[in-house]
Amino acid sequence: MSGGVLRPAKRARQHGAVLQPAERRDLERAGWRTTLDYRENHVRSLDGRLLRVEAVWTAVAERYDGELSVATAEGATADEAWWALRDAIAADDVRTLQFVRVAR
């Protein structure tokens, strides 16, 4: 071998699997901070028997541009919640708070 620098063969960069839905990534790229919560609603009969469990996913997006903007949406699946949140923001269904206290 000559005294040159060893260099690995050129190959394309490889990234891991994309775990987040495209709707969430798009919102975060647009400056929104997002969270996703899950809860279960237990539906019972009058005698207390469990009839069914309803899954509820809540997606939340918030952004601060001199005022705090917050949007929320729910769905039966995480994907439904992200789609509904994206649609809510597109329809300008966003709460805006002009006075925000910042902890010191």
C-alpha positions as CSV (number, residue, x, y, z in Angstrom):
1,M,0.0,0.0,0.0
2,S,1.2,3.5,-0.7
3,G,1.5,6.1,2.1
4,G,-1.7,7.8,1.1
5,V,-4.7,8.4,3.4
6,L,-7.2,5.6,3.7
7,R,-10.7,6.6,2.8
8,P,-13.8,4.5,3.0
9,A,-15.6,3.8,-0.3
10,K,-18.2,6.5,-1.0
11,R,-21.7,5.4,-0.3
12,A,-25.1,7.1,0.3
13,R,-25.9,8.2,3.8
14,Q,-28.3,5.9,5.5
15,H,-30.9,7.0,8.0
16,G,-32.9,4.8,10.4
17,A,-36.6,4.1,10.0
18,V,-38.9,7.2,10.2
19,L,-40.9,6.7,13.3
20,Q,-43.1,9.8,13.3
21,P,-46.0,10.5,11.0
22,A,-45.4,12.9,8.1
23,E,-48.1,15.3,9.5
24,R,-46.2,15.6,12.8
25,R,-42.8,16.2,11.0
26,D,-44.4,18.9,8.8
27,L,-45.9,20.7,11.8
28,E,-42.5,20.7,13.6
29,R,-40.7,22.0,10.5
30,A,-43.3,24.8,10.4
31,G,-42.3,25.8,14.0
32,W,-44.9,24.0,16.0
33,R,-44.0,22.0,19.2
34,T,-46.0,18.9,19.2
35,T,-47.1,16.3,21.8
36,L,-49.3,13.2,21.7
37,D,-51.3,11.8,24.6
38,Y,-53.3,8.6,25.0
39,R,-56.2,7.7,27.3
40,E,-58.9,5.1,27.4
41,N,-62.6,5.8,28.1
42,H,-64.2,2.8,29.8
43,V,-67.8,2.5,28.9
44,R,-69.8,0.5,31.4
45,S,-73.4,-0.7,31.8
46,L,-75.6,0.4,34.6
47,D,-74.6,-2.7,36.6
48,G,-70.9,-1.8,36.2
49,R,-70.0,-4.4,33.5
50,L,-67.3,-3.1,31.1
51,L,-69.0,-2.9,27.7
52,R,-66.1,-1.5,25.7
53,V,-62.9,0.5,25.9
54,E,-62.6,3.5,23.6
55,A,-59.1,4.7,22.7
56,V,-58.6,8.4,22.5
57,W,-55.5,10.0,21.1
58,T,-55.0,13.7,21.6
59,A,-52.5,15.6,19.5
60,V,-51.4,19.1,20.6
61,A,-49.4,21.7,18.8
62,E,-48.1,25.0,20.2
63,R,-46.0,27.8,18.9
64,Y,-44.7,31.1,20.4
65,D,-44.3,34.0,18.0
66,G,-44.7,36.8,20.5
67,E,-48.0,35.2,21.5
68,L,-48.8,31.7,22.3
69,S,-50.8,29.7,19.7
70,V,-52.3,26.3,20.6
71,A,-54.3,23.8,18.6
72,T,-55.6,20.4,19.7
73,A,-57.4,17.5,18.0
74,E,-58.5,14.0,19.0
75,G,-58.8,10.7,17.1
76,A,-59.4,7.0,17.7
77,T,-55.8,6.3,16.4
78,A,-52.7,8.4,16.6
79,D,-52.7,8.9,12.8
80,E,-56.3,10.2,13.0
81,A,-55.3,12.7,15.7
82,W,-52.4,14.0,13.6
83,W,-54.5,14.3,10.5
84,A,-57.2,16.2,12.5
85,L,-54.6,18.5,14.1
86,R,-53.1,19.3,10.7
87,D,-56.6,20.1,9.4
88,A,-57.4,22.2,12.4
89,I,-54.3,24.3,11.9
90,A,-55.0,24.7,8.2
91,A,-58.5,25.9,9.0
92,D,-57.0,28.3,11.5
93,D,-58.8,26.6,14.4
94,V,-56.1,27.8,16.8
95,R,-56.4,29.5,20.2
96,T,-54.1,32.5,20.7
97,L,-53.1,33.9,24.0
98,Q,-51.4,37.3,24.0
99,F,-50.4,37.5,27.6
100,V,-48.1,34.7,28.7
101,R,-46.2,34.6,32.0
102,V,-42.7,33.4,31.8
103,A,-41.2,31.8,34.9
104,R,-38.0,33.4,36.1
